[in-house]
């Protein structure tokens, strides 16, 4: 009988969303379950009322297979399934999603935590290039240095391209950037400089004689503490500069 088929237990599937300080690992829990008395409309692409009507029709057909009205019931079932484009039992499989903790308790992240989880999930996906616009927003500096920076550095070692717009020193310096782009705006005029921490220079792309110190400009512009710059000195030690 169709109701026995649709009465299968629910199935839960958890995937890691990210990590939040003091909360631990956070997961997305996907709950799959066939149509039942506890089902909610949001779990299905077709309204529950119509799905229940189809189930009732199937059971009527199964119970009254030799009835004179069987052909009418079958035609009604076919029309209803065609109307909703139902071709398999997949339409009766509902899906809901919850964000849960390690102990499977439902958890509602704050806006800042949502940004942290979204960034971690984005960086965990396999891609050739990643573009991040101020990923440090809403995050503590210690969290950035402990959790986000190592991920960016690891991706760079895998020869991935990571483009980051940031004001954070731990991201801009400790990730050991291959190229830095610095923009200035003064008296209504914009200038673009490129360089890297290895030679401690930033050159104006429109005027090669206009050269700035990468370290000095970074210290003035970036946030996150001088520790990053002291570490940079030991890594990018140059000859007498």
ChimeraX commands (.cxc) that place a marker at each C-alpha (Angstrom):
marker #1 position 0.00,0.00,0.00 radius 0.5
marker #1 position 1.20,3.52,-0.76 radius 0.5
marker #1 position 0.84,4.71,2.84 radius 0.5
marker #1 position 3.24,2.05,4.01 radius 0.5
marker #1 position 5.79,3.21,1.46 radius 0.5
marker #1 position 5.38,6.85,2.52 radius 0.5
marker #1 position 5.73,6.01,6.19 radius 0.5
marker #1 position 9.49,5.41,6.02 radius 0.5
marker #1 position 11.48,7.02,8.83 radius 0.5
marker #1 position 13.08,10.39,8.22 radius 0.5
marker #1 position 16.71,10.61,7.18 radius 0.5
marker #1 position 19.08,13.28,8.48 radius 0.5
marker #1 position 22.22,14.37,6.65 radius 0.5
marker #1 position 24.74,16.72,8.29 radius 0.5
marker #1 position 27.44,18.71,6.54 radius 0.5
marker #1 position 29.94,21.01,8.21 radius 0.5
marker #1 position 29.12,24.69,7.79 radius 0.5
marker #1 position 32.02,26.12,9.79 radius 0.5
marker #1 position 33.34,26.85,13.26 radius 0.5
marker #1 position 32.35,29.58,15.69 radius 0.5
marker #1 position 34.40,30.46,18.76 radius 0.5
marker #1 position 32.81,29.14,21.97 radius 0.5
marker #1 position 30.17,27.31,19.92 radius 0.5
marker #1 position 32.37,24.74,18.20 radius 0.5
marker #1 position 31.56,23.14,14.87 radius 0.5
marker #1 position 28.31,24.25,13.25 radius 0.5
marker #1 position 26.43,22.05,10.78 radius 0.5
marker #1 position 23.67,22.24,8.22 radius 0.5
marker #1 position 21.23,19.45,8.96 radius 0.5
marker #1 position 19.11,18.31,6.02 radius 0.5
marker #1 position 16.04,16.37,7.04 radius 0.5
marker #1 position 14.44,14.15,4.40 radius 0.5
marker #1 position 11.09,12.48,5.10 radius 0.5
marker #1 position 8.19,11.21,3.07 radius 0.5
marker #1 position 4.81,12.88,3.37 radius 0.5
marker #1 position 3.35,12.31,6.85 radius 0.5
marker #1 position 1.07,13.99,9.38 radius 0.5
marker #1 position 3.97,16.13,10.66 radius 0.5
marker #1 position 5.02,17.36,7.20 radius 0.5
marker #1 position 5.07,21.09,6.49 radius 0.5
marker #1 position 4.20,22.82,3.22 radius 0.5
marker #1 position 7.66,24.43,3.03 radius 0.5
marker #1 position 9.27,20.98,2.73 radius 0.5
marker #1 position 7.68,20.28,-0.67 radius 0.5
marker #1 position 7.54,21.84,-4.11 radius 0.5
marker #1 position 3.88,20.76,-4.36 radius 0.5
marker #1 position 1.23,21.73,-1.83 radius 0.5
marker #1 position 0.53,19.16,0.88 radius 0.5
marker #1 position -3.22,19.22,0.15 radius 0.5
marker #1 position -2.69,18.04,-3.42 radius 0.5
marker #1 position -0.10,15.46,-2.38 radius 0.5
marker #1 position -2.50,14.01,0.18 radius 0.5
marker #1 position -5.25,13.90,-2.43 radius 0.5
marker #1 position -2.98,11.91,-4.75 radius 0.5
marker #1 position -2.12,9.49,-1.92 radius 0.5
marker #1 position -5.84,9.04,-1.15 radius 0.5
marker #1 position -6.60,8.38,-4.82 radius 0.5
marker #1 position -3.86,5.76,-5.08 radius 0.5
marker #1 position -5.15,3.99,-1.99 radius 0.5
marker #1 position -8.73,4.09,-3.31 radius 0.5
marker #1 position -7.55,2.54,-6.56 radius 0.5
marker #1 position -5.64,-0.15,-4.69 radius 0.5
marker #1 position -8.59,-0.97,-2.42 radius 0.5
marker #1 position -11.27,-0.85,-5.11 radius 0.5
marker #1 position -9.41,-2.28,-8.08 radius 0.5
marker #1 position -12.48,-4.20,-9.28 radius 0.5
marker #1 position -14.92,-1.34,-8.73 radius 0.5
marker #1 position -16.89,0.08,-11.67 radius 0.5
marker #1 position -15.51,3.55,-10.83 radius 0.5
marker #1 position -11.88,2.48,-11.15 radius 0.5
marker #1 position -11.35,4.10,-14.55 radius 0.5
marker #1 position -12.71,7.41,-13.29 radius 0.5
marker #1 position -10.33,7.32,-10.32 radius 0.5
marker #1 position -7.36,6.50,-12.55 radius 0.5
marker #1 position -8.18,9.35,-14.94 radius 0.5
marker #1 position -8.49,11.73,-12.00 radius 0.5
marker #1 position -5.12,10.55,-10.67 radius 0.5
marker #1 position -3.42,10.95,-14.06 radius 0.5
marker #1 position -4.81,14.44,-14.53 radius 0.5
marker #1 position -3.73,15.55,-11.06 radius 0.5
marker #1 position -0.21,14.14,-11.48 radius 0.5
marker #1 position 0.15,15.77,-14.91 radius 0.5
marker #1 position -1.07,19.06,-13.52 radius 0.5
marker #1 position 1.66,19.06,-10.87 radius 0.5
marker #1 position 4.27,17.33,-13.08 radius 0.5
marker #1 position 4.55,14.42,-10.63 radius 0.5
marker #1 position 6.31,11.44,-12.21 radius 0.5
marker #1 position 7.84,9.63,-9.22 radius 0.5
marker #1 position 7.80,9.28,-5.43 radius 0.5
marker #1 position 10.47,12.02,-5.21 radius 0.5
marker #1 position 7.65,14.57,-5.18 radius 0.5
marker #1 position 6.49,13.09,-1.88 radius 0.5
marker #1 position 9.93,13.40,-0.30 radius 0.5
marker #1 position 10.11,16.56,1.78 radius 0.5
marker #1 position 13.29,18.46,2.62 radius 0.5
marker #1 position 13.91,20.91,5.45 radius 0.5
marker #1 position 17.17,22.48,6.61 radius 0.5
marker #1 position 18.31,23.56,10.05 radius 0.5
marker #1 position 21.55,25.00,11.40 radius 0.5
marker #1 position 22.61,22.86,14.37 radius 0.5
marker #1 position 25.46,22.51,16.86 radius 0.5
marker #1 position 27.62,19.47,17.52 radius 0.5
marker #1 position 24.96,18.23,19.98 radius 0.5
marker #1 position 22.32,18.55,17.23 radius 0.5
marker #1 position 20.61,21.51,18.90 radius 0.5
marker #1 position 19.10,24.03,16.50 radius 0.5
marker #1 position 21.13,27.26,16.47 radius 0.5
marker #1 position 20.38,30.70,15.03 radius 0.5
marker #1 position 23.66,32.51,14.20 radius 0.5
marker #1 position 23.94,36.28,14.55 radius 0.5
marker #1 position 24.60,38.38,11.45 radius 0.5
marker #1 position 28.32,38.44,12.28 radius 0.5
marker #1 position 28.39,34.67,12.78 radius 0.5
marker #1 position 26.57,34.19,9.48 radius 0.5
marker #1 position 29.38,36.10,7.78 radius 0.5
marker #1 position 31.98,33.88,9.47 radius 0.5
marker #1 position 30.20,30.68,8.44 radius 0.5
marker #1 position 29.62,31.89,4.88 radius 0.5
marker #1 position 33.30,32.78,4.49 radius 0.5
marker #1 position 34.46,29.43,5.85 radius 0.5
marker #1 position 32.06,27.57,3.57 radius 0.5
marker #1 position 33.16,29.60,0.54 radius 0.5
marker #1 position 36.83,28.91,1.23 radius 0.5
marker #1 position 36.12,25.19,1.70 radius 0.5
marker #1 position 34.73,24.88,-1.83 radius 0.5
marker #1 position 37.08,23.77,-4.61 radius 0.5
marker #1 position 37.73,26.62,-7.04 radius 0.5
marker #1 position 40.59,28.02,-9.09 radius 0.5
marker #1 position 40.09,31.58,-7.81 radius 0.5
marker #1 position 38.57,33.23,-4.75 radius 0.5
marker #1 position 37.53,36.90,-4.48 radius 0.5
marker #1 position 37.02,38.23,-0.96 radius 0.5
marker #1 position 35.82,41.74,-0.11 radius 0.5
marker #1 position 36.83,42.71,3.44 radius 0.5
marker #1 position 36.34,39.23,4.91 radius 0.5
marker #1 position 37.39,40.55,8.34 radius 0.5
marker #1 position 34.15,42.50,8.86 radius 0.5
marker #1 position 32.34,41.33,11.99 radius 0.5
marker #1 position 35.24,39.11,13.08 radius 0.5
marker #1 position 37.69,39.40,15.93 radius 0.5
marker #1 position 41.34,39.80,14.99 radius 0.5
marker #1 position 42.38,36.66,16.88 radius 0.5
marker #1 position 39.76,34.63,15.02 radius 0.5
marker #1 position 40.98,35.96,11.68 radius 0.5
marker #1 position 44.57,35.08,12.49 radius 0.5
marker #1 position 43.76,31.65,13.95 radius 0.5
marker #1 position 41.06,30.45,11.54 radius 0.5
marker #1 position 40.86,32.49,8.33 radius 0.5
marker #1 position 44.53,33.29,7.62 radius 0.5
marker #1 position 45.67,29.62,7.64 radius 0.5
marker #1 position 42.94,28.71,5.14 radius 0.5
marker #1 position 43.99,31.49,2.75 radius 0.5
marker #1 position 47.64,30.51,3.09 radius 0.5
marker #1 position 46.82,26.86,2.46 radius 0.5
marker #1 position 44.89,27.71,-0.71 radius 0.5
marker #1 position 47.81,29.83,-1.96 radius 0.5
marker #1 position 50.16,26.86,-1.46 radius 0.5
marker #1 position 47.80,24.84,-3.66 radius 0.5
marker #1 position 48.43,27.42,-6.42 radius 0.5
marker #1 position 44.96,28.91,-6.10 radius 0.5
marker #1 position 44.41,32.58,-6.92 radius 0.5
marker #1 position 43.09,34.59,-3.98 radius 0.5
marker #1 position 42.21,38.26,-4.42 radius 0.5
marker #1 position 41.44,40.00,-1.13 radius 0.5
marker #1 position 40.36,43.59,-0.44 radius 0.5
marker #1 position 41.24,44.12,3.21 radius 0.5
marker #1 position 42.33,46.50,5.96 radius 0.5
marker #1 position 43.51,43.68,8.21 radius 0.5
marker #1 position 47.25,43.23,8.70 radius 0.5
marker #1 position 47.04,39.51,9.45 radius 0.5
marker #1 position 45.39,38.92,6.07 radius 0.5
marker #1 position 47.42,41.45,4.08 radius 0.5
marker #1 position 50.82,40.55,5.55 radius 0.5
marker #1 position 50.85,37.10,7.13 radius 0.5
marker #1 position 49.33,35.43,4.10 radius 0.5
marker #1 position 52.59,36.35,2.28 radius 0.5
marker #1 position 51.03,38.14,-0.73 radius 0.5
marker #1 position 52.59,37.76,-4.15 radius 0.5
marker #1 position 51.27,41.17,-5.20 radius 0.5
marker #1 position 49.80,44.12,-3.30 radius 0.5
marker #1 position 47.61,46.81,-4.89 radius 0.5
marker #1 position 47.38,50.11,-3.02 radius 0.5
marker #1 position 44.98,52.92,-3.93 radius 0.5
marker #1 position 45.22,56.54,-2.80 radius 0.5
marker #1 position 42.84,59.46,-3.12 radius 0.5
marker #1 position 44.12,62.97,-2.62 radius 0.5
marker #1 position 42.84,66.35,-3.90 radius 0.5
marker #1 position 40.26,64.57,-6.02 radius 0.5
marker #1 position 42.89,62.42,-7.75 radius 0.5
marker #1 position 43.20,58.63,-7.56 radius 0.5
marker #1 position 46.49,56.76,-7.88 radius 0.5
marker #1 position 47.19,53.05,-8.03 radius 0.5
marker #1 position 50.40,51.48,-6.74 radius 0.5
marker #1 position 51.56,47.90,-7.08 radius 0.5
marker #1 position 54.34,46.06,-5.31 radius 0.5
marker #1 position 55.06,43.43,-2.71 radius 0.5
marker #1 position 56.56,43.09,0.76 radius 0.5
marker #1 position 59.66,41.33,-0.55 radius 0.5
marker #1 position 61.25,44.46,-2.01 radius 0.5
marker #1 position 59.29,46.82,0.26 radius 0.5
marker #1 position 58.18,48.98,-2.66 radius 0.5
marker #1 position 54.90,50.22,-4.10 radius 0.5
marker #1 position 55.21,51.81,-7.55 radius 0.5
marker #1 position 52.68,54.14,-9.15 radius 0.5
marker #1 position 51.46,52.39,-12.32 radius 0.5
marker #1 position 51.22,55.79,-14.04 radius 0.5
marker #1 position 54.53,57.21,-12.80 radius 0.5
marker #1 position 57.47,54.86,-12.16 radius 0.5
marker #1 position 59.34,57.60,-10.30 radius 0.5
marker #1 position 56.60,57.71,-7.69 radius 0.5
marker #1 position 57.61,54.96,-5.25 radius 0.5
marker #1 position 56.33,54.38,-1.74 radius 0.5
marker #1 position 57.48,52.10,1.06 radius 0.5
marker #1 position 55.28,49.02,1.29 radius 0.5
marker #1 position 55.92,48.78,5.05 radius 0.5
marker #1 position 55.18,52.41,5.86 radius 0.5
marker #1 position 51.99,52.55,3.80 radius 0.5
marker #1 position 50.81,49.25,5.22 radius 0.5
marker #1 position 51.43,50.40,8.79 radius 0.5
marker #1 position 49.39,53.54,8.10 radius 0.5
marker #1 position 46.57,51.73,6.33 radius 0.5
marker #1 position 46.18,48.27,7.81 radius 0.5
marker #1 position 44.63,47.28,11.10 radius 0.5
marker #1 position 45.47,44.30,13.28 radius 0.5
marker #1 position 48.65,45.04,15.17 radius 0.5
marker #1 position 52.35,45.45,14.48 radius 0.5
marker #1 position 53.10,41.76,15.15 radius 0.5
marker #1 position 52.28,40.96,11.55 radius 0.5
marker #1 position 54.90,43.42,10.34 radius 0.5
marker #1 position 57.59,42.11,12.67 radius 0.5
marker #1 position 56.92,38.64,11.29 radius 0.5
marker #1 position 57.09,40.02,7.77 radius 0.5
marker #1 position 60.56,41.45,8.47 radius 0.5
marker #1 position 61.96,38.03,9.36 radius 0.5
marker #1 position 60.47,36.47,6.23 radius 0.5
marker #1 position 61.17,39.21,3.69 radius 0.5
marker #1 position 64.60,40.32,4.91 radius 0.5
marker #1 position 66.22,42.22,2.05 radius 0.5
marker #1 position 69.81,43.22,1.41 radius 0.5
marker #1 position 70.41,46.35,3.43 radius 0.5
marker #1 position 66.99,47.92,2.74 radius 0.5
marker link #1:1,2 radius 0.2
marker link #1:2,3 radius 0.2
marker link #1:3,4 radius 0.2
marker link #1:4,5 radius 0.2
marker link #1:5,6 radius 0.2
marker link #1:6,7 radius 0.2
marker link #1:7,8 radius 0.2
marker link #1:8,9 radius 0.2
marker link #1:9,10 radius 0.2
marker link #1:10,11 radius 0.2
marker link #1:11,12 radius 0.2
marker link #1:12,13 radius 0.2
marker link #1:13,14 radius 0.2
marker link #1:14,15 radius 0.2
marker link #1:15,16 radius 0.2
marker link #1:16,17 radius 0.2
marker link #1:17,18 radius 0.2
marker link #1:18,19 radius 0.2
marker link #1:19,20 radius 0.2
marker link #1:20,21 radius 0.2
marker link #1:21,22 radius 0.2
marker link #1:22,23 radius 0.2
marker link #1:23,24 radius 0.2
marker link #1:24,25 radius 0.2
marker link #1:25,26 radius 0.2
marker link #1:26,27 radius 0.2
marker link #1:27,28 radius 0.2
marker link #1:28,29 radius 0.2
marker link #1:29,30 radius 0.2
marker link #1:30,31 radius 0.2
marker link #1:31,32 radius 0.2
marker link #1:32,33 radius 0.2
marker link #1:33,34 radius 0.2
marker link #1:34,35 radius 0.2
marker link #1:35,36 radius 0.2
marker link #1:36,37 radius 0.2
marker link #1:37,38 radius 0.2
marker link #1:38,39 radius 0.2
marker link #1:39,40 radius 0.2
marker link #1:40,41 radius 0.2
marker link #1:41,42 radius 0.2
marker link #1:42,43 radius 0.2
marker link #1:43,44 radius 0.2
marker link #1:44,45 radius 0.2
marker link #1:45,46 radius 0.2
marker link #1:46,47 radius 0.2
marker link #1:47,48 radius 0.2
marker link #1:48,49 radius 0.2
marker link #1:49,50 radius 0.2
marker link #1:50,51 radius 0.2
marker link #1:51,52 radius 0.2
marker link #1:52,53 radius 0.2
marker link #1:53,54 radius 0.2
marker link #1:54,55 radius 0.2
marker link #1:55,56 radius 0.2
marker link #1:56,57 radius 0.2
marker link #1:57,58 radius 0.2
marker link #1:58,59 radius 0.2
marker link #1:59,60 radius 0.2
marker link #1:60,61 radius 0.2
marker link #1:61,62 radius 0.2
marker link #1:62,63 radius 0.2
marker link #1:63,64 radius 0.2
marker link #1:64,65 radius 0.2
marker link #1:65,66 radius 0.2
marker link #1:66,67 radius 0.2
marker link #1:67,68 radius 0.2
marker link #1:68,69 radius 0.2
marker link #1:69,70 radius 0.2
marker link #1:70,71 radius 0.2
marker link #1:71,72 radius 0.2
marker link #1:72,73 radius 0.2
marker link #1:73,74 radius 0.2
marker link #1:74,75 radius 0.2
marker link #1:75,76 radius 0.2
marker link #1:76,77 radius 0.2
marker link #1:77,78 radius 0.2
marker link #1:78,79 radius 0.2
marker link #1:79,80 radius 0.2
marker link #1:80,81 radius 0.2
marker link #1:81,82 radius 0.2
marker link #1:82,83 radius 0.2
marker link #1:83,84 radius 0.2
marker link #1:84,85 radius 0.2
marker link #1:85,86 radius 0.2
marker link #1:86,87 radius 0.2
marker link #1:87,88 radius 0.2
marker link #1:88,89 radius 0.2
marker link #1:89,90 radius 0.2
marker link #1:90,91 radius 0.2
marker link #1:91,92 radius 0.2
marker link #1:92,93 radius 0.2
marker link #1:93,94 radius 0.2
marker link #1:94,95 radius 0.2
marker link #1:95,96 radius 0.2
marker link #1:96,97 radius 0.2
marker link #1:97,98 radius 0.2
marker link #1:98,99 radius 0.2
marker link #1:99,100 radius 0.2
marker link #1:100,101 radius 0.2
marker link #1:101,102 radius 0.2
marker link #1:102,103 radius 0.2
marker link #1:103,104 radius 0.2
marker link #1:104,105 radius 0.2
marker link #1:105,106 radius 0.2
marker link #1:106,107 radius 0.2
marker link #1:107,108 radius 0.2
marker link #1:108,109 radius 0.2
marker link #1:109,110 radius 0.2
marker link #1:110,111 radius 0.2
marker link #1:111,112 radius 0.2
marker link #1:112,113 radius 0.2
marker link #1:113,114 radius 0.2
marker link #1:114,115 radius 0.2
marker link #1:115,116 radius 0.2
marker link #1:116,117 radius 0.2
marker link #1:117,118 radius 0.2
marker link #1:118,119 radius 0.2
marker link #1:119,120 radius 0.2
marker link #1:120,121 radius 0.2
marker link #1:121,122 radius 0.2
marker link #1:122,123 radius 0.2
marker link #1:123,124 radius 0.2
marker link #1:124,125 radius 0.2
marker link #1:125,126 radius 0.2
marker link #1:126,127 radius 0.2
marker link #1:127,128 radius 0.2
marker link #1:128,129 radius 0.2
marker link #1:129,130 radius 0.2
marker link #1:130,131 radius 0.2
marker link #1:131,132 radius 0.2
marker link #1:132,133 radius 0.2
marker link #1:133,134 radius 0.2
marker link #1:134,135 radius 0.2
marker link #1:135,136 radius 0.2
marker link #1:136,137 radius 0.2
marker link #1:137,138 radius 0.2
marker link #1:138,139 radius 0.2
marker link #1:139,140 radius 0.2
marker link #1:140,141 radius 0.2
marker link #1:141,142 radius 0.2
marker link #1:142,143 radius 0.2
marker link #1:143,144 radius 0.2
marker link #1:144,145 radius 0.2
marker link #1:145,146 radius 0.2
marker link #1:146,147 radius 0.2
marker link #1:147,148 radius 0.2
marker link #1:148,149 radius 0.2
marker link #1:149,150 radius 0.2
marker link #1:150,151 radius 0.2
marker link #1:151,152 radius 0.2
marker link #1:152,153 radius 0.2
marker link #1:153,154 radius 0.2
marker link #1:154,155 radius 0.2
marker link #1:155,156 radius 0.2
marker link #1:156,157 radius 0.2
marker link #1:157,158 radius 0.2
marker link #1:158,159 radius 0.2
marker link #1:159,160 radius 0.2
marker link #1:160,161 radius 0.2
marker link #1:161,162 radius 0.2
marker link #1:162,163 radius 0.2
marker link #1:163,164 radius 0.2
marker link #1:164,165 radius 0.2
marker link #1:165,166 radius 0.2
marker link #1:166,167 radius 0.2
marker link #1:167,168 radius 0.2
marker link #1:168,169 radius 0.2
marker link #1:169,170 radius 0.2
marker link #1:170,171 radius 0.2
marker link #1:171,172 radius 0.2
marker link #1:172,173 radius 0.2
marker link #1:173,174 radius 0.2
marker link #1:174,175 radius 0.2
marker link #1:175,176 radius 0.2
marker link #1:176,177 radius 0.2
marker link #1:177,178 radius 0.2
marker link #1:178,179 radius 0.2
marker link #1:179,180 radius 0.2
marker link #1:180,181 radius 0.2
marker link #1:181,182 radius 0.2
marker link #1:182,183 radius 0.2
marker link #1:183,184 radius 0.2
marker link #1:184,185 radius 0.2
marker link #1:185,186 radius 0.2
marker link #1:186,187 radius 0.2
marker link #1:187,188 radius 0.2
marker link #1:188,189 radius 0.2
marker link #1:189,190 radius 0.2
marker link #1:190,191 radius 0.2
marker link #1:191,192 radius 0.2
marker link #1:192,193 radius 0.2
marker link #1:193,194 radius 0.2
marker link #1:194,195 radius 0.2
marker link #1:195,196 radius 0.2
marker link #1:196,197 radius 0.2
marker link #1:197,198 radius 0.2
marker link #1:198,199 radius 0.2
marker link #1:199,200 radius 0.2
marker link #1:200,201 radius 0.2
marker link #1:201,202 radius 0.2
marker link #1:202,203 radius 0.2
marker link #1:203,204 radius 0.2
marker link #1:204,205 radius 0.2
marker link #1:205,206 radius 0.2
marker link #1:206,207 radius 0.2
marker link #1:207,208 radius 0.2
marker link #1:208,209 radius 0.2
marker link #1:209,210 radius 0.2
marker link #1:210,211 radius 0.2
marker link #1:211,212 radius 0.2
marker link #1:212,213 radius 0.2
marker link #1:213,214 radius 0.2
marker link #1:214,215 radius 0.2
marker link #1:215,216 radius 0.2
marker link #1:216,217 radius 0.2
marker link #1:217,218 radius 0.2
marker link #1:218,219 radius 0.2
marker link #1:219,220 radius 0.2
marker link #1:220,221 radius 0.2
marker link #1:221,222 radius 0.2
marker link #1:222,223 radius 0.2
marker link #1:223,224 radius 0.2
marker link #1:224,225 radius 0.2
marker link #1:225,226 radius 0.2
marker link #1:226,227 radius 0.2
marker link #1:227,228 radius 0.2
marker link #1:228,229 radius 0.2
marker link #1:229,230 radius 0.2
marker link #1:230,231 radius 0.2
marker link #1:231,232 radius 0.2
marker link #1:232,233 radius 0.2
marker link #1:233,234 radius 0.2
marker link #1:234,235 radius 0.2
marker link #1:235,236 radius 0.2
marker link #1:236,237 radius 0.2
marker link #1:237,238 radius 0.2
marker link #1:238,239 radius 0.2
marker link #1:239,240 radius 0.2
marker link #1:240,241 radius 0.2
view
